[in-house]
Amino acid sequence: MTEPRLLRDTRASYDAMAPDYEEYVRGDLDAKPLDRAMLAAFAGGVRSTGGGRVADVGCGTGRVAAHLSSLGLDVFGVDLSPGMLAVARNAYPDLRFHEGSMTDLDLPDGALGGLVAWYSLIHVEPEHVPGVLAEFHRVLAPGGRLLLAFQVGDEPLRLTEAFGRAVALDFHRWSPDRLAGLLMEAGFGVEARLLREAYATESTPQACLLARKPAGT
């Protein structure tokens, strides 16, 4: 089966810029208290229902997985890019990182207590997002938490250069209401929303959605 071009382009782009990207994002959560608050709320929700394994899907260089681990979660990372995973494994040797795609996670039904997609769902074409959310719903246990982070807006962004390297990356921005609607259609209950203004290093407002797979489903 031929791999979709989107996956090939996204993998190749992040492979190309992995070392520079790690330096760019290193320590970025330190200056983002609202983002840390949403990650803490997610972690508290996972712990409140008995814990369980947590997947950071689209984990990149592993900084969010490491932050969640510091909050007491049993977390592992999944990413398309071998280059990003190599950086993550070097930076956080005590954590587990696996190559994979959010469109087809190599996990059994109900295997996770929580799942984070921190600025990774943004690379999925909007028409395929419902299928990805259905996959997230499948791998979460009843009561499991889901946290999404994304840029807010209507127009996608296409990058052909980053850190002086040629890339082919699409960033799909979302209205929080629209994405919340898709979450509910996928069977999730939305528990909290964060909409914040852009920090100095950002060009658009940013948002997080915290959702839960209902118990008994």
C-alpha positions in Angstrom: 0.0 0.0 0.0 1.4 3.4 -1.0 1.9 5.8 1.9 0.0 9.1 1.5 2.1 12.0 0.4 1.1 14.0 3.4 2.8 11.5 5.7 5.9 11.3 3.6 6.3 15.1 3.4 5.6 15.6 7.1 8.2 13.0 8.1 10.8 14.3 5.7 10.3 17.9 6.8 10.7 17.1 10.5 13.7 14.8 9.8 15.4 17.7 8.0 14.9 20.2 10.8 15.0 18.0 13.9 18.3 19.3 15.5 17.3 23.0 14.9 13.8 22.4 16.1 14.9 20.9 19.4 16.9 24.0 20.1 14.0 26.3 19.1 11.5 24.7 21.4 13.7 23.8 24.3 12.3 25.3 27.5 9.3 26.9 25.7 6.8 25.6 28.3 8.7 27.6 31.0 7.3 30.8 29.5 3.8 29.5 28.9 1.9 29.2 32.2 -1.5 28.8 30.7 -0.3 25.9 28.6 1.3 24.3 31.6 -2.0 24.7 33.4 -3.9 22.7 30.8 -1.2 20.0 30.9 -1.6 19.9 34.6 -5.4 19.6 34.3 -5.0 16.8 31.9 -2.6 15.0 34.2 -4.9 15.4 37.1 -7.8 14.0 35.1 -5.8 11.0 34.1 -4.7 10.3 37.7 -8.3 10.8 39.0 -9.5 7.8 36.9 -6.7 5.5 38.0 -3.9 6.6 35.7 -2.9 4.2 33.0 -0.5 4.7 30.1 -0.5 8.0 28.3 0.5 8.6 24.7 2.0 11.9 23.4 1.1 11.5 19.8 3.2 13.6 17.5 5.7 14.0 20.3 8.5 15.6 18.3 11.6 16.1 20.4 9.8 14.8 23.5 9.6 17.9 25.7 5.8 17.5 26.4 6.2 13.8 27.2 9.0 14.7 29.6 6.8 17.4 31.2 3.9 15.0 31.6 6.3 12.4 33.1 7.4 15.0 35.7 3.7 15.3 36.6 3.6 11.7 37.5 2.2 10.1 34.3 3.3 6.9 32.7 3.9 8.5 29.3 5.4 7.4 26.0 5.9 9.3 22.7 4.8 8.4 19.2 6.0 10.3 16.1 6.3 9.9 12.3 9.9 11.3 12.2 12.9 9.1 13.0 15.0 12.3 13.2 12.8 13.8 15.9 12.6 10.5 17.7 16.4 10.3 17.7 16.6 13.7 19.4 13.9 12.7 21.9 15.7 9.5 22.9 18.9 11.3 23.4 17.4 14.1 25.5 15.1 11.8 27.6 16.7 8.4 27.7 14.4 7.2 30.5 11.3 7.6 28.4 10.0 5.4 25.6 9.5 6.7 22.0 8.1 4.8 19.1 7.7 5.5 15.4 4.1 5.6 14.2 1.2 7.6 12.8 -1.8 9.0 14.5 -4.0 7.8 11.6 -3.3 4.2 12.6 -2.0 3.8 16.1 -0.4 0.4 16.9 -2.4 0.0 20.1 -5.3 -2.2 21.2 -8.7 -0.8 21.9 -9.0 0.9 25.3 -5.3 0.7 26.0 -4.7 4.3 27.2 -5.7 6.4 30.2 -4.8 9.5 28.3 -3.7 10.9 24.9 -2.1 14.3 24.0 -1.8 15.7 20.5 0.2 18.9 21.2 0.3 20.8 17.9 0.4 17.6 15.9 -3.3 17.3 14.7 -2.6 20.6 12.8 -0.7 18.6 10.1 -3.8 16.5 9.3 -6.0 17.6 6.5 -9.3 18.7 7.9 -11.3 16.1 6.0 -9.3 13.4 7.7 -9.5 14.8 11.3 -12.8 13.0 12.1 -11.1 9.6 11.4 -8.1 10.6 13.6 -10.4 11.5 16.4 -12.2 8.2 16.0 -8.8 6.5 16.3 -8.1 8.5 19.5 -11.5 7.4 20.9 -10.7 3.8 20.0 -7.4 3.6 21.9 -8.6 5.4 25.0 -10.2 3.5 27.9 -13.6 4.6 29.2 -13.0 7.8 31.2 -9.7 8.4 29.4 -8.7 12.0 28.8 -7.7 13.7 25.5 -5.8 17.0 25.2 -5.5 18.9 21.9 -3.4 22.0 21.3 -3.6 24.0 18.1 -3.4 27.4 16.4 -6.6 29.4 16.0 -7.7 30.7 12.6 -9.4 29.9 9.3 -6.6 29.9 6.8 -4.0 27.2 6.6 -0.3 28.0 6.5 2.1 26.3 4.0 5.8 26.3 4.9 8.4 25.6 2.3 11.5 26.7 4.3 12.3 26.4 8.0 15.6 26.9 9.8 17.2 27.4 6.4 16.1 24.0 5.2 13.6 23.0 2.5 10.4 21.6 3.9 6.8 20.9 2.8 4.6 21.4 5.8 0.9 22.3 6.1 -0.5 23.8 9.3 -4.3 23.7 9.6 -5.7 26.2 12.0 -9.0 25.6 13.8 -11.9 27.4 15.5 -12.2 25.9 19.0 -16.0 25.6 18.5 -15.5 23.7 15.2 -13.0 21.3 16.6 -15.1 20.8 19.8 -18.0 19.9 17.6 -15.9 17.2 15.9 -14.9 15.9 19.3 -18.5 15.5 20.3 -19.3 13.8 17.0 -16.5 11.3 17.7 -18.1 10.5 21.1 -16.1 12.7 23.4 -17.4 15.1 26.1 -15.5 18.4 26.1 -14.5 19.3 29.7 -12.5 22.6 29.2 -11.4 25.1 26.6 -8.4 27.5 26.7 -8.3 30.3 24.1 -5.3 32.6 24.7 -3.7 35.4 22.8 -0.4 34.9 20.9 2.9 35.1 22.8 5.7 37.1 21.3 7.0 34.1 19.4 3.6 33.2 17.9 1.6 34.7 15.0 -1.9 33.6 15.9 -4.0 33.0 19.0 -3.6 29.5 20.5 -6.1 27.0 22.0 -6.4 23.8 23.9 -9.4 21.5 24.2 -9.6 19.0 27.1 -12.0 16.1 26.4 -13.0 12.8 28.0 -14.2 9.5 26.6 -17.4 8.8 28.6 -17.4 5.9 31.1 -19.1 2.8 29.8 -18.2 3.4 26.1 
